Amino acid sequence: MNVTKLELTNFRNYKKLKLDDFKKINIIIGPNGVGKTSIIESIYVCSLARSFKSNDDYVILKNGESFSKIKLELNNNLKNIKLEYTLTEAGKKTKINSTLKKRISDFISQYKVILFSPDELRIIKESPNTRRNYLNISLSQINKSYIKLLNNYNVLIRNKNDYLKKMYINSNMDSTYLDILDKKIAEFGSEICKIRSEYIDKLNKYIKKIFKRFKKDDEVSIRYDSQFSLKNEEEIIKLLKKTRNNELSLGLSKTGIHRDDIVFLHNGNNSKEFSSEGIQKLILLSLKMAELEVLINDYYEEPILLLDDLFSELDIVNQNSILNNLNKNIQVFITTTDINNVKKSMLRNAKVIDLGERVV
């Protein structure tokens, strides 16, 4: 799937922007602050109905404006798709080929995106919640049932937390409702755990060999940590009952896939604690390239690759390692501040979008 046209209205610092005639490789050049990242952010938003820059949907609104709109056209040689994403004070409104979609889940993932951005380093550096969000976003692109499973599970955990708080205050309350909730938590949680585990296994199949392109003598892998790993529903229910007294004393659910984490191992050690930032960047990039391989080889998808500020993050050797190994069938958008960073051979085949003198 390739982007063919993009139109922005009141998006970030753009009042109006229209771009078309995109190629397989698209290089967006301009000084910091001119809006390079905003272009790839809009492509991301039209895929996942959310920004990668913030959890606040409304940060994309141009200052002083009441709405923001993205129009994006795609082609995959078989059909054309027109997508429209509008954000107002009333919320999000989405359309596919001019047809309004009542549910966001019916809009997202009409095309797949993979993002490499300096901000993405938080996946390694920050809390388990950040890594769970990464997993959830990745899996929501390739497994529609996953979104529903996760939503159902999260409702159960909210209900359980509410009831645990009530029981914390009044210890004489009946625990039968907790038994009912735990049974459903085991059902949905075991399925989510299985999906996450299988996805991590797929990533590991590729990330190990990809990282060796950067550091041939080093080893990298991903470990999935879950309280529900290798347990069936009956075993999970037993675990939930075993930990209930502790949860009652806290008034909070502490057992389940909402506590999952993934650990990036570099030569057997937790990269978050033991790797330099340079190594962490290479691990993150290897992760993104592994995502690409999983989508292409395991799910027969050709995602759009968004590389934000790639050339400032990596030395020339590692840049070439990435660019020379890219699948020629996928569309790529790269942002950079300096055209001199880009290989001449790449420029010859690329669409260059120079924002240096563009009025926004």
N, C-alpha and C positions, 0 to 999 in steps of 0.2 A: 504494500500500500504506500502510495506517494502523495505528499501534499502538492497540489498544483496552484492553489490560490489561497491568500490569507488577507483578511480585512479586519482591522481593529478600529473600534470607536470607543473613545474615553477609557482606554486601557493603559494603566500606569501613566507615563508622561505623554502618551500619544493621544491627541485629539482625533486624528484620522491617519490611518496608514493602510495602503494597499500594496501588496506584493504578489507577483505571479511569475510564471515561466521558471519555476524551480527546476533544478537538476538533481542528479543523484547526490552530488556533493555541493553543499551551499555554505559559503563562508561569509559571516557577518562581521564587518570590520568597523571599528570606531573607537574613540576615546572612552574612558570610563564615564558612566553616567548618562550616555547618550541614548541608551535603550536597547542595547544588543541582547542582553539577557531577557528583556521583556518579550522579544519576538519568540524565543524558544519557550519561554514560560507560557505564552498563549497557545502554542502547539500542545504543550503538556496539559493545560487546562481543558482544551477541547477533547482530549482523550479521557481524562480522569475526573473532570468536573471539580478540580481542586488545584490550588497552586502548590508548587514545591518550595516556595519561599516562606510561606506562613500558613498556619491553621486557620487564620482569619480570612474568610472568603473576600471580604470587602477591601482588602489592601490593594486589589487590582484597580479599584475605582480611581480615575483621574480626579485630583483635588477639585472640589466644588461641583462635581457632576453627580447626577442622581442615578445614572445607569452606566453599565459597561457592556460592550457587545463584541463577540468574536464570531466571524464568519470564516469557515474553512472548507475548502473543496479538496477531495481526494479522488485518486484514480488507481485502480489495480489491474488495468488492462481488460477487465471484464465489465466493470461498472464504475459510474461516477457517484460519489456520495457528497452531499452538501450538509454540513453541520452548522448549527447556530447555537451559541451559548450566550445568554443574557442574564446579567445580574442587576437587580434593582433592590429597593428597600423591602420589597415583598418577598425577595428570595431569588432562587435560580429558576430560569426557564430554558428548556432545551428543545431543539427541533432537529429532526433528521429528514432531509429532503422536504422541508416545509411542513412536516407533520409534527405537531406538538407531542412531546413525550411526558406522560404524567409522572413517571418514576425515573429518577436519575439512573437507576440500575439498567434501564432500557437504553440509555444514551451512552454510558461510558464504554470504553474499549471497542469502539468501532474500528479503531486502529490501535496498535500497541506502541508504547514509547519506552525507551530506556534512557535515563539521564545520568550523565556524569557532570557534577558541579563541585566546586570547592566546598560549598555548604554541606554536601553529602557526606563529608568526613565525619559528621556527627553520628552516623550509623555505627562507626567503630568507637568513637570517643564518649558518647553520651550514655544515657540510661537504657535498661532493658526495654522500656516503653518505646523508645525511638527505634530499636531494632524490631520490635513487634510491629510497629507501624510500617516499617519497611517491608516486612514479610506480608502484611495484609494488603498493602498496595500492589506488590508484585503478584500475589495470588489472585487478587480481584480482577486482574487483566486476563488471566488464563482459565479461571474457573468461576463461572457465574454462580454455581451453587454455593461456593465458598462465602460469598457476600451474605447470602441468606442465612447460612449456618452461623456465621459470626454475629450477625444481628440478633438472631434468636438466642445465642449463647449470652450475649451482652445483656439482653433483657432479663434473662434468668439470674445473672450475677447481680444486677441492680435490685431485683426483687429479693434475692437472698440477703443482700447487704441491709436492705430496709428491715427485713424481718429479724436479722441478727441484732440490729440496733435496738429493736423493740424488746427482744428477749434479754438483751444486756441490761435494760432498764427493769424489765419484769421477768424474773427467772422462772416464774410459775406458768409461763405461756406454753402451750402445746407445741411439740417439735414435729408433729406429723407433716406440717407444711414443708419443713426443711427436707424431710425424706422424699417428698414429691419433687421438690426442686432439684435435689441431688441426683435423682434418677435421670431427669432430663439433662442436667449438666454433664453427667457421665455419657449420655447418648450423643449429645452435640459435641462435647469436648473431645471424645475419643476420635470422632470423625475429623475434626479440625486438626488434632494432633497428627493423625495419619497423613493428611494432605500436606501439612507443613514438613513433616519428616521426609516424605517422598520428594518434595521440592528441594530440600537441602541436599538429599542424596544426588539429585540431578545436577545441582550447582557444583557439588564436590567432584563430579565426574569430569568437569571442564576446568575448574579454577586452578587445580593443581598444575596442569600442564601449561595453562596460560601464564601463571606467575613465573614459571621457569623461563619464559621469554625475557623477563626482566632480571631475574636472579636465578641463574641456572643451578646453583648449588643449594638453594633454599627450598623449604617445603611450606606450603600453605594449605589449610583445610578449614572447614566450618563445622563446628559441633553444635548440635541442637539439644538444648537443655529443657526438658519438660517433665513435670511431675507425673504426667499421664503416659510417658513413653513406655512402650512394650507392655501396656496393660489393656485388658479387655474391659468392657463396661462393668462387669461384676467386680473386678479388682479395683476399678476406680471408685465404685460406690463404697467399697470397704475402706479405701483410703480417705474418702470424704467423711465417713463416720468416725474414723480414727482421729482425724484432725478437728472434729466438730467442737470439742470442749475448748480447744485453744482459740478457735474462731469466735465462740460465744464469749470468751473472756476479753476478746478484743472488740467484739461487735463488728467484725469485718471478715469477709471471705478471703482467705490467704492461699487456698488450694485450687488449682485449676490452670487451664491454658492461658488465662489472663496474667499469669506469672511467668510465662515462657521467656526464654532468652536464647540468643545464638552467640557463640563465641568464635572469634576469628583467631585461629592458631597459626603462629609463625614459628617454624622450627619447634613446635610442641608447646610454645608459650602463648599466653593470652596477649594478643597484639595490643589491646587497649592499655595494658600495664607495662609491656616490655619492649614494644617496637617504637622506633623513631617516627616522627610525622612523615618523613619521606617514604619509609616502608609502608606506613598506613595508607598513604595515597596510592601506592602501587597495588596494595591488597584491594582497596576499594575499586580501582580501575579494573583489576582482574575479576572482581565480583561482577561488575557491569558487563564485561566482555563474556563472562560465563552465563549471565542472564540472556545475552544475545544468542549464544549457542543453544541454550535450552529452548528458547522460543523457536529458533530456526529448525533445529534437529529433532526436538521432542514434540513440539506442538505445530510444526509446519507453518509458522507465522514469519512474516518479514517485517520486524518492527522498525520504527523510525528512531534513529540514534541522535540524541541531543548532547553535544559536548561543549559545555560552557567553560570558557577560559582555559581550554586544554593546554595551550602552548606555554602559559605562564606557570602551569603546575608541574610540567615534566621537562626533563632535558631532551636534547635533540635525538639521542639514541632511543629513548623510550617513546618519544613521539613517533618516530619512524616505525618502531616495532608495532605500535597500534595501527597506524595508518596503512602499513603494508599488509596487515593481516585482516583488514576489514572485509567482510563479505561484500562483493561487488553489486549484489542485488538490493542492498538496503539503502535507504535514503539517510543522509547524514547532514546535520546542521551544526556548524562549528562557529563559536564566537572567539574573536581575538582583537587585541588593541593594535596590532602591528602586522601589516601584510608581509613584512620581511620575515616574519616567523614561519610563513607558509612555503612549503616546497614549490618550486616553479612548475614541476610536473603535475602537481595537484591543481594549481591555479588554472592550468590550461584546460582542465576538464570540469572546472567548478563554476557555479554562479557566484559572483562576488557582490555582496550587498554592502556598499560603503555608506555608513551612517555619519561619516565625519562632517559633512556639510548639510545634512538633512535637517530641515526645520520640523520640529515635532510639537 
